């Protein structure tokens, strides 16, 4: 991920960021150090890696609306 930080003309801090590598075009591999290299990740990532979650919520974009498949 690359980011640029700047202030708008009114002094509001903004960030523009983008993925250097596309992380969205494949299934999540939580052992892939390219995307999940944090040695102390948030508890949810630790639970996913350990296989403790039975399911995770998903959503898909369709046009401008968010569609929940459940």
C-alpha positions as semicolon CSV with decimal commas, in nm:
position;residue;x (nm);y (nm);z (nm)
1;X;0,000;0,000;0,000
2;X;0,126;0,344;-0,085
3;X;-0,018;0,664;0,061
4;X;0,013;1,036;0,012
5;X;-0,086;1,264;0,300
6;X;-0,182;1,627;0,245
7;X;-0,408;1,907;0,368
8;X;-0,692;2,055;0,169
9;X;-0,723;2,436;0,134
10;X;-0,925;2,444;0,460
11;X;-0,656;2,260;0,659
12;X;-0,834;1,922;0,671
13;X;-0,585;1,633;0,669
14;X;-0,646;1,387;0,382
15;X;-0,492;1,063;0,261
16;X;-0,489;0,917;-0,089
17;X;-0,378;0,553;-0,095
18;X;-0,360;0,265;-0,341
19;X;-0,259;-0,101;-0,352
20;X;0,079;-0,168;-0,512
21;X;-0,022;-0,536;-0,544
22;X;-0,385;-0,630;-0,610
23;X;-0,510;-0,809;-0,299
24;X;-0,868;-0,836;-0,424
25;X;-0,827;-1,067;-0,723
26;X;-0,783;-1,388;-0,526
27;X;-0,891;-1,570;-0,210
28;X;-0,734;-1,443;0,113
29;X;-0,426;-1,635;0,221
30;X;-0,358;-1,521;0,578
31;X;-0,017;-1,689;0,574
32;X;0,095;-1,475;0,277
33;X;0,353;-1,238;0,424
34;X;0,319;-1,003;0,127
35;X;-0,022;-0,889;0,255
36;X;-0,031;-1,013;0,617
37;X;0,320;-0,946;0,750
38;X;0,211;-0,785;1,079
39;X;0,369;-0,983;1,365
40;X;0,091;-0,868;1,602
41;X;-0,228;-0,850;1,393
42;X;-0,571;-0,754;1,523
43;X;-0,751;-1,039;1,705
44;X;-0,984;-1,112;1,410
45;X;-0,690;-1,200;1,182
46;X;-0,541;-1,421;1,454
47;X;-0,875;-1,605;1,487
48;X;-0,904;-1,651;1,109
49;X;-0,548;-1,787;1,086
50;X;-0,619;-2,036;1,366
51;X;-0,939;-2,154;1,195
52;X;-1,155;-2,051;1,490
53;X;-1,424;-1,877;1,281
54;X;-1,695;-2,088;1,120
55;X;-1,773;-1,820;0,860
56;X;-1,694;-1,462;0,774
57;X;-1,940;-1,208;0,634
58;X;-1,913;-1,125;0,264
59;X;-2,059;-0,859;0,042
60;X;-2,032;-0,789;-0,328
61;X;-2,053;-0,467;-0,523
62;X;-2,314;-0,443;-0,795
63;X;-2,302;-0,106;-0,965
64;X;-2,321;0,156;-0,693
65;X;-2,513;-0,055;-0,443
66;X;-2,374;-0,299;-0,186
67;X;-2,548;-0,636;-0,198
68;X;-2,543;-0,865;0,105
69;X;-2,565;-1,225;-0,024
70;X;-2,724;-1,355;0,301
